[in-house]
Amino acid sequence: MPKVNVSSDDSIDRVLNRFKKLCEREGLRREMKRRMAYEKPSEKRRRKLMRRQRQLLRAQAKNNDVTPKYY
């Protein structure tokens, strides 16, 4: 759970925006959406496979100094 340090001169809007940014960086919203619905094991495997392929493409592009097609 992200924690935001609040000082006396911070407005509530500013603190709320900082909290939202922290939640977004940690992926809490995505995680909540993922846990709300059941994911079949085959879908989970496919999602992990696609993620691994993207990582490999990025690594190859970084080694070859070429931007991948999906950017």
Backbone as JSON Lines, residues from 0, in Angstrom:
{"i":0,"aa":"M","n":[0.84,-1.18,0.0],"ca":[0.0,0.0,0.0],"c":[0.89,1.24,0.0]}
{"i":1,"aa":"P","n":[0.68,2.14,-0.95],"ca":[1.51,3.35,-1.01],"c":[1.18,4.3,0.13]}
{"i":2,"aa":"K","n":[2.21,4.95,0.6],"ca":[2.04,5.93,1.67],"c":[2.53,7.27,1.18]}
{"i":3,"aa":"V","n":[1.77,8.31,1.54],"ca":[2.11,9.67,1.12],"c":[2.37,10.49,2.37]}
{"i":4,"aa":"N","n":[3.5,11.14,2.41],"ca":[3.81,12.03,3.52],"c":[3.1,13.36,3.29]}
{"i":5,"aa":"V","n":[2.38,13.8,4.33],"ca":[1.59,15.03,4.22],"c":[2.18,16.06,5.17]}
{"i":6,"aa":"S","n":[2.45,17.24,4.63],"ca":[2.9,18.33,5.49],"c":[1.73,19.31,5.66]}
{"i":7,"aa":"S","n":[1.88,20.21,6.57],"ca":[0.78,21.11,6.91],"c":[0.44,22.09,5.78]}
{"i":8,"aa":"D","n":[1.39,22.36,4.9],"ca":[1.13,23.34,3.84],"c":[0.64,22.71,2.54]}
{"i":9,"aa":"D","n":[0.49,21.37,2.49],"ca":[-0.01,20.69,1.28],"c":[-1.53,20.75,1.22]}
{"i":10,"aa":"S","n":[-2.04,21.02,0.04],"ca":[-3.49,21.0,-0.13],"c":[-3.95,19.56,-0.32]}
{"i":11,"aa":"I","n":[-5.21,19.32,-0.07],"ca":[-5.75,17.97,-0.17],"c":[-5.71,17.47,-1.62]}
{"i":12,"aa":"D","n":[-5.87,18.38,-2.58],"ca":[-5.81,17.99,-3.99],"c":[-4.4,17.53,-4.37]}
{"i":13,"aa":"R","n":[-3.42,18.23,-3.9],"ca":[-2.04,17.88,-4.21],"c":[-1.67,16.51,-3.61]}
{"i":14,"aa":"V","n":[-2.1,16.28,-2.37],"ca":[-1.83,15.0,-1.71],"c":[-2.55,13.87,-2.43]}
{"i":15,"aa":"L","n":[-3.79,14.12,-2.82],"ca":[-4.58,13.11,-3.53],"c":[-3.94,12.76,-4.87]}
{"i":16,"aa":"N","n":[-3.45,13.75,-5.58],"ca":[-2.77,13.5,-6.86],"c":[-1.5,12.69,-6.66]}
{"i":17,"aa":"R","n":[-0.74,12.98,-5.61],"ca":[0.46,12.2,-5.33],"c":[0.11,10.75,-5.02]}
{"i":18,"aa":"F","n":[-0.97,10.56,-4.25],"ca":[-1.41,9.2,-3.91],"c":[-1.84,8.44,-5.17]}
{"i":19,"aa":"K","n":[-2.56,9.09,-6.05],"ca":[-3.01,8.45,-7.3],"c":[-1.81,8.05,-8.16]}
{"i":20,"aa":"K","n":[-0.82,8.91,-8.25],"ca":[0.39,8.6,-9.04],"c":[1.11,7.4,-8.46]}
{"i":21,"aa":"L","n":[1.23,7.34,-7.14],"ca":[1.89,6.2,-6.5],"c":[1.13,4.9,-6.77]}
{"i":22,"aa":"C","n":[-0.18,4.96,-6.68],"ca":[-1.0,3.77,-6.96],"c":[-0.82,3.33,-8.4]}
{"i":23,"aa":"E","n":[-0.76,4.27,-9.32],"ca":[-0.59,3.94,-10.73],"c":[0.78,3.31,-10.98]}
{"i":24,"aa":"R","n":[1.82,3.85,-10.36],"ca":[3.17,3.32,-10.52],"c":[3.28,1.89,-10.0]}
{"i":25,"aa":"E","n":[2.6,1.62,-8.9],"ca":[2.68,0.29,-8.31],"c":[1.75,-0.71,-8.99]}
{"i":26,"aa":"G","n":[0.89,-0.23,-9.87],"ca":[0.02,-1.12,-10.62],"c":[-1.15,-1.65,-9.81]}
{"i":27,"aa":"L","n":[-1.58,-0.93,-8.8],"ca":[-2.67,-1.4,-7.95],"c":[-3.99,-1.49,-8.7]}
{"i":28,"aa":"R","n":[-4.26,-0.52,-9.52],"ca":[-5.53,-0.52,-10.26],"c":[-5.6,-1.7,-11.22]}
{"i":29,"aa":"R","n":[-4.52,-1.95,-11.92],"ca":[-4.47,-3.08,-12.85],"c":[-4.63,-4.4,-12.1]}
{"i":30,"aa":"E","n":[-3.97,-4.49,-10.95],"ca":[-4.05,-5.7,-10.14],"c":[-5.48,-5.92,-9.64]}
{"i":31,"aa":"M","n":[-6.14,-4.86,-9.22],"ca":[-7.53,-4.99,-8.75],"c":[-8.44,-5.46,-9.86]}
{"i":32,"aa":"K","n":[-8.28,-4.9,-11.04],"ca":[-9.11,-5.32,-12.18],"c":[-8.86,-6.78,-12.51]}
{"i":33,"aa":"R","n":[-7.6,-7.19,-12.44],"ca":[-7.26,-8.57,-12.77],"c":[-7.88,-9.53,-11.77]}
{"i":34,"aa":"R","n":[-7.92,-9.16,-10.51],"ca":[-8.45,-10.04,-9.48],"c":[-9.97,-10.05,-9.41]}
{"i":35,"aa":"M","n":[-10.62,-9.08,-10.02],"ca":[-12.09,-9.0,-9.94],"c":[-12.76,-10.09,-10.75]}
{"i":36,"aa":"A","n":[-12.17,-10.55,-11.81],"ca":[-12.78,-11.55,-12.67],"c":[-11.88,-12.78,-12.73]}
{"i":37,"aa":"Y","n":[-12.5,-13.92,-12.89],"ca":[-11.75,-15.17,-12.98],"c":[-11.03,-15.21,-14.32]}
{"i":38,"aa":"E","n":[-9.8,-15.66,-14.28],"ca":[-9.01,-15.81,-15.49],"c":[-8.7,-17.29,-15.68]}
{"i":39,"aa":"K","n":[-9.1,-17.81,-16.81],"ca":[-8.86,-19.22,-17.09],"c":[-7.35,-19.47,-17.15]}
{"i":40,"aa":"P","n":[-6.93,-20.68,-16.79],"ca":[-5.51,-20.99,-16.84],"c":[-4.91,-20.82,-18.24]}
{"i":41,"aa":"S","n":[-5.68,-21.14,-19.27],"ca":[-5.16,-20.98,-20.63],"c":[-4.95,-19.49,-20.95]}
{"i":42,"aa":"E","n":[-5.85,-18.62,-20.47],"ca":[-5.68,-17.18,-20.68],"c":[-4.47,-16.66,-19.92]}
{"i":43,"aa":"K","n":[-4.26,-17.19,-18.73],"ca":[-3.12,-16.77,-17.92],"c":[-1.81,-17.15,-18.61]}
{"i":44,"aa":"R","n":[-1.75,-18.38,-19.14],"ca":[-0.55,-18.81,-19.86],"c":[-0.31,-17.95,-21.09]}
{"i":45,"aa":"R","n":[-1.38,-17.64,-21.82],"ca":[-1.26,-16.83,-23.02],"c":[-0.77,-15.41,-22.67]}
{"i":46,"aa":"R","n":[-1.3,-14.85,-21.6],"ca":[-0.89,-13.51,-21.17],"c":[0.59,-13.5,-20.8]}
{"i":47,"aa":"K","n":[1.02,-14.51,-20.08],"ca":[2.43,-14.59,-19.7],"c":[3.33,-14.78,-20.91]}
{"i":48,"aa":"L","n":[2.88,-15.6,-21.87],"ca":[3.65,-15.82,-23.09],"c":[3.79,-14.52,-23.88]}
{"i":49,"aa":"M","n":[2.71,-13.78,-24.03],"ca":[2.75,-12.51,-24.76],"c":[3.69,-11.52,-24.05]}
{"i":50,"aa":"R","n":[3.64,-11.5,-22.73],"ca":[4.51,-10.6,-21.99],"c":[5.98,-10.96,-22.22]}
{"i":51,"aa":"R","n":[6.27,-12.25,-22.2],"ca":[7.64,-12.72,-22.42],"c":[8.12,-12.36,-23.83]}
{"i":52,"aa":"Q","n":[7.23,-12.48,-24.82],"ca":[7.61,-12.14,-26.19],"c":[7.92,-10.65,-26.32]}
{"i":53,"aa":"R","n":[7.11,-9.81,-25.66],"ca":[7.37,-8.37,-25.69],"c":[8.72,-8.05,-25.06]}
{"i":54,"aa":"Q","n":[9.03,-8.72,-23.95],"ca":[10.31,-8.48,-23.29],"c":[11.47,-8.88,-24.19]}
{"i":55,"aa":"L","n":[11.32,-10.01,-24.88],"ca":[12.38,-10.45,-25.78],"c":[12.56,-9.48,-26.94]}
{"i":56,"aa":"L","n":[11.45,-9.0,-27.49],"ca":[11.53,-8.02,-28.58],"c":[12.25,-6.76,-28.12]}
{"i":57,"aa":"R","n":[11.92,-6.29,-26.92],"ca":[12.57,-5.09,-26.4],"c":[14.06,-5.31,-26.2]}
{"i":58,"aa":"A","n":[14.42,-6.48,-25.69],"ca":[15.83,-6.78,-25.47],"c":[16.58,-6.84,-26.8]}
{"i":59,"aa":"Q","n":[15.97,-7.47,-27.8],"ca":[16.61,-7.53,-29.12],"c":[16.75,-6.15,-29.71]}
{"i":60,"aa":"A","n":[15.72,-5.34,-29.59],"ca":[15.76,-3.99,-30.14],"c":[16.84,-3.16,-29.44]}
{"i":61,"aa":"K","n":[16.97,-3.36,-28.14],"ca":[17.98,-2.61,-27.4],"c":[19.38,-3.02,-27.83]}
{"i":62,"aa":"N","n":[19.58,-4.32,-28.07],"ca":[20.89,-4.8,-28.51],"c":[21.21,-4.35,-29.92]}
{"i":63,"aa":"N","n":[20.19,-4.23,-30.77],"ca":[20.4,-3.85,-32.17],"c":[20.23,-2.36,-32.4]}
{"i":64,"aa":"D","n":[19.9,-1.61,-31.35],"ca":[19.64,-0.17,-31.46],"c":[18.57,0.14,-32.5]}
{"i":65,"aa":"V","n":[17.52,-0.66,-32.53],"ca":[16.4,-0.47,-33.44],"c":[15.13,-0.42,-32.6]}
{"i":66,"aa":"T","n":[14.22,0.5,-32.94],"ca":[12.97,0.54,-32.21],"c":[12.03,-0.54,-32.76]}
{"i":67,"aa":"P","n":[11.35,-1.27,-31.88],"ca":[10.43,-2.31,-32.34],"c":[9.21,-1.74,-33.02]}
{"i":68,"aa":"K","n":[8.49,-2.56,-33.76],"ca":[7.34,-2.11,-34.54],"c":[6.2,-1.6,-33.7]}
{"i":69,"aa":"Y","n":[6.01,-2.15,-32.51],"ca":[4.83,-1.82,-31.71],"c":[4.96,-0.51,-30.94]}
{"i":70,"aa":"Y","n":[6.09,0.18,-31.0],"ca":[6.21,1.47,-30.34],"c":[5.49,2.47,-31.14]}
